[in-house]
Amino acid sequence: MTAASLPPRRRPARAGLWTALRLLVGLALLAALAYFMWTPGDWPTRLFAWVLLTILADECAGWFGYTGLALGALAFFAPSAPPEQWTLIVPLVGGALFALLLLKHSGGPFVLPFAAVIFAGALYATGRFGLKIDPALTLPANAGFQRSAVVPMLLGVGFSFVRQLIGNAMRFAARRRERAAAAPVVVVDPVVPASAPGAQIPEVVAAAPAGETMPVAPAAAVPAPQETAGPVLAKSEAVLDLSKPEPGKPELGTAERGTADLNTEAGTPVPTRPGQ
């Protein structure tokens, strides 16, 4: 269940819980980094923990990353003396790590490969051309130093890349669900009278709770009432049966035949032609 699918009352509570969890994880990572910087240890372990925990702490909030970057200097204030190489590691790795954090905060997940290239390129370039500048600068060319700095950087940047991709996908899906929920639930076309020429009865479309539409029976057109000037006769009363005469009246056609016979008998005989 995502934040978009939660009721409105539960969304602020979920957002507050997520913020508190991020703060707790960030503080825990900074505490672990401070432990590695304060306690005695060899420089490869300290370098690995410094780079990895700083990038992971930056995922919780931006100021966690810069705080972790500053904690690299905590080794100089530890009760035990820091390793002799640490005086060179802090400015060199700290500068590359600061550039990585700046570029990481400037864009989305697709700027992370460029940030990784800048970090690794700065270290490899120092190891390649550092001896030409200072022959005593042998630490950047050490394979152990490069591995202790580049491997945790790749782990932290890879985690950040996957997390940002998943977060973007979840936000995109949440926006799609919000747009679908904001769509009109019921769409009804106006009823067209059935007596109109070429009229078609529209369908009523209702949206299901899950966002799927289901067809509903078409709306029946109700004909408008017509006013009449007088009483309306039923069909059985309006149609006259002419085959049955009314009682006391002669059949239709009998009087006409009797009158025709009398006129024939009283009339003048019709002359005939010869030969008939």
HULINTA-V150827 format. One record per residue. N is the residue number from 1. SS is DSSP state (2 for helix, 1 for strand, 0 for the rest). PHI is phi in radians with two decimals (* if undefined). D_FIRST is the distance of its C-alpha to the first C-alpha in whole Angstrom. Layout:
N SS PHI D_FIRST
N SS PHI D_FIRST
This chain:
1 0 * 0
2 0 -1.63 4
3 0 -1.19 7
4 0 -1.26 8
5 0 -1.56 6
6 0 -1.43 7
7 0 -1.09 11
8 2 -1.04 13
9 2 -1.28 15
10 2 -1.59 12
11 2 -1.15 11
12 2 -1.07 15
13 2 -1.15 14
14 2 -1.18 11
15 2 -1.12 13
16 2 -1.15 16
17 2 -1.15 15
18 2 -1.17 14
19 2 -1.13 18
20 2 -1.12 19
21 2 -1.16 18
22 2 -1.13 19
23 2 -1.12 23
24 2 -1.14 23
25 2 -1.16 22
26 2 -1.10 25
27 2 -1.15 27
28 2 -1.13 27
29 2 -1.16 28
30 2 -1.15 31
31 2 -1.14 32
32 2 -1.12 32
33 2 -1.15 34
34 2 -1.09 37
35 2 -1.13 37
36 2 -1.16 38
37 2 -1.34 40
38 2 -1.52 42
39 0 -1.44 43
40 0 -1.15 46
41 0 3.11 45
42 0 -1.37 46
43 2 -1.18 45
44 2 -1.08 43
45 2 -1.20 40
46 2 -1.12 40
47 2 -1.14 40
48 2 -1.06 37
49 2 -1.17 35
50 2 -1.10 36
51 2 -1.20 34
52 2 -1.17 31
53 2 -1.19 30
54 2 -1.18 31
55 2 -1.19 29
56 2 -1.18 26
57 2 -1.15 26
58 2 -1.16 26
59 2 -1.21 23
60 2 -1.39 22
61 0 -2.98 24
62 2 -1.11 27
63 2 -1.26 30
64 2 -1.14 29
65 2 -1.14 30
66 2 -1.21 33
67 2 -1.16 34
68 2 -1.13 33
69 2 -1.09 36
70 2 -1.24 38
71 2 -1.20 38
72 2 -1.10 40
73 2 -1.44 43
74 2 -1.15 43
75 2 -1.13 44
76 2 -1.26 48
77 2 -1.82 47
78 0 -1.25 47
79 0 -1.04 49
80 0 -1.56 50
81 0 -1.19 51
82 0 -1.21 49
83 0 -1.05 50
84 0 -1.12 52
85 0 -1.31 50
86 2 -1.21 48
87 2 -1.16 50
88 2 -1.61 49
89 2 -1.22 46
90 2 -1.07 44
91 2 -1.23 46
92 2 -1.26 45
93 2 -1.27 42
94 2 -1.10 41
95 2 -1.16 42
96 2 -1.17 40
97 2 -1.21 37
98 2 -1.14 37
99 2 -1.13 37
100 2 -1.11 34
101 2 -1.16 32
102 2 -1.10 34
103 2 -1.22 33
104 2 -1.13 29
105 2 -1.42 29
106 0 -1.47 30
107 0 -2.72 28
108 0 -1.55 25
109 2 -1.22 24
110 2 -1.48 27
111 2 -1.63 30
112 2 -1.13 29
113 2 -1.05 32
114 2 -1.18 34
115 2 -1.13 34
116 2 -1.15 34
117 2 -1.13 37
118 2 -1.13 39
119 2 -1.11 38
120 2 -1.18 40
121 2 -1.12 42
122 2 -1.13 44
123 2 -1.24 44
124 2 -1.20 46
125 2 -1.16 48
126 2 -1.15 49
127 2 -1.20 50
128 2 -1.44 52
129 2 -1.87 54
130 2 -1.18 54
131 2 -1.16 57
132 2 -1.25 59
133 2 -1.48 58
134 0 -2.41 59
135 0 -1.10 60
136 0 -1.44 59
137 0 -1.52 55
138 0 -1.75 54
139 2 -1.13 51
140 2 -1.07 49
141 2 -1.47 50
142 0 -1.26 49
143 2 -1.15 47
144 2 -1.13 46
145 2 -1.12 45
146 2 -1.10 43
147 2 -1.20 41
148 2 -1.20 40
149 2 -1.74 39
150 2 -1.43 37
151 2 -1.09 35
152 2 -1.13 33
153 2 -1.11 33
154 2 -1.14 32
155 2 -1.12 29
156 2 -1.16 28
157 2 -1.19 28
158 2 -1.12 26
159 2 -1.10 23
160 2 -1.12 23
161 2 -1.12 23
162 2 -1.15 20
163 2 -1.11 18
164 2 -1.21 19
165 2 -1.11 18
166 2 -1.12 15
167 2 -1.10 14
168 2 -1.14 16
169 2 -1.14 14
170 2 -1.18 11
171 2 -1.17 13
172 2 -1.13 15
173 2 -1.14 12
174 2 -1.15 10
175 2 -1.14 14
176 2 -1.14 15
177 2 -1.17 12
178 2 -1.17 14
179 2 -1.17 17
180 2 -1.19 17
181 2 -1.27 16
182 0 -1.41 19
183 0 -1.22 21
184 0 -1.07 24
185 0 -1.35 23
186 1 -2.19 26
187 1 -2.14 29
188 0 -2.14 33
189 0 -1.43 36
190 0 -1.12 39
191 0 -1.32 41
192 0 -1.72 44
193 0 -1.05 47
194 0 -1.23 48
195 0 -1.38 52
196 0 -1.22 51
197 0 -1.18 53
198 0 1.20 50
199 0 -1.34 47
200 0 -2.17 44
201 0 -1.42 42
202 0 -1.28 38
203 0 -1.76 35
204 1 -1.69 32
205 1 -1.92 29
206 1 -2.04 26
207 1 -1.61 22
208 0 -1.26 20
209 0 -1.03 17
210 0 -1.47 15
211 0 1.67 17
212 0 -1.58 20
213 1 -1.62 23
214 1 -2.31 26
215 1 -1.25 29
216 1 -2.05 31
217 0 -0.97 35
218 0 -1.09 37
219 0 -1.31 38
220 0 -1.38 42
221 0 -1.42 45
222 0 -1.72 47
223 0 -1.19 50
224 0 -1.29 52
225 0 -1.20 55
226 0 -1.91 58
227 0 -1.48 61
228 0 -2.07 64
229 0 -1.40 68
230 0 -2.66 69
231 0 -1.16 68
232 0 -1.70 67
233 0 -1.51 68
234 0 -1.21 67
235 2 -1.09 67
236 2 -1.18 70
237 2 -1.53 72
238 2 -1.32 72
239 0 -1.54 73
240 0 -1.59 77
241 0 -1.67 78
242 0 -1.40 82
243 0 -1.30 83
244 0 -1.99 84
245 0 -1.28 86
246 0 -1.34 86
247 0 -1.10 89
248 0 1.51 92
249 0 -2.04 92
250 0 -1.19 93
251 0 -1.16 91
252 0 -1.16 90
253 0 1.82 92
254 2 -1.26 95
255 2 -1.14 97
256 2 -1.16 97
257 2 -1.22 98
258 2 -1.11 101
259 2 -1.12 102
260 2 -1.15 102
261 2 -1.19 105
262 2 -1.12 107
263 2 -1.14 107
264 2 -1.23 108
265 2 -1.20 111
266 2 -1.52 112
267 0 -1.39 112
268 0 -1.31 114
269 0 -1.15 114
270 0 -1.41 113
271 0 -1.14 116
272 0 -1.97 115
273 0 -1.35 116
274 0 -1.12 119
275 0 1.60 118
276 0 -1.76 116
